[in-house]
Amino acid sequence: MKIELRQIEARHPAATRGAASALRGLSLDIARGEQLAVIGPSGAGKTTLLQVAAAALKPRSGKVALDGADPWMQPVRALQRLRGHLFLAPQTPPLPPRQRVITAVLAARLPALSLAASLCSLFYPIDIEGAHAALERFGLADKLFERVDRLSGGERQRVGLARALLAPASLWLIDEPLSALDPTRAQQALATLIEAARARGVSLLASMHQVDITLASFPRIVGLREGVVAFDLPAREVTRERLMRLYAQHEDELEGAPAPVLDRPRPALPAGLHCR
């Protein structure tokens, strides 16, 4: 799916009335089948950007176009059909605690099912093999029939990501997908998401806090600060200097960075970059 955002002004979904805009004149284009990441300090507007791109949050001003159509100019039913082609994964997956993992994962297919099939799937899962395969790619095949409330936080987060593989969507919008994962699981999960998106031709927009793995995994990086695009570059052009400017006054979120290729020597950088 192609995304075009023009001069977007929008408040955070949880903002109180009269709060300042989280996005301030933001413009961004995403091509069909492209995978990119958005980074930036806390409060930069990353979650709000995902909500706007998912047609879940109407901007105060500006224009949103998804495959050339403004979702907010569509009739209600057309907007609902459009949302069925979008997959938005919040940082904390909305998984009912007493639900079985297989039911939680197969819920991603609901937009493509009739009402009767959806109700039937609650009691008799219609694609056990598909759910098993999706969970296996995230190392959770053995949790297929576990209850959600018996999973760790990291396992619940991976269940939420596994849902993307079953969703009938051409756009994945993933908010901080690695926040509850250890470094090894984080690399595996992100590699799985990107590989699956490329194989299916899905557009992937992810907000990220782990800058090192982001630069190593995504070809395109958008730096967001105070609701505007600070830079939009190939990952290889995102230097330490750019990162320091992006996270200025938020150095506690930036604990080092991969050394950029420079013409002159630079001091060694701290190891283990991680943005919380």
Secondary structure, DSSP 8 states (H G I E B T S, - for coil): --EEEEEEEE--TT--TT---SEEEEEEEE-TT-EEEEE-STTSSHHHHHHHHTTSS--SEEEEEETTB-GGGS-HHHHHHHHTTEEEE-SS----TTSBHHHHHHGGGGGGS-HHHHHHHHHS-S-HHHHHHHHHTTT-GGGTTSBGGGS-HHHHHHHHHHGGGTS--SEEEEESTTTTS-HHHHHHHHHHHHHHHHHHT-EEEEE-S-HHHHHHH-SEEEEEETTEEEEEEEGGG--HHHHHHHTTT-GGG---------SS------S-----
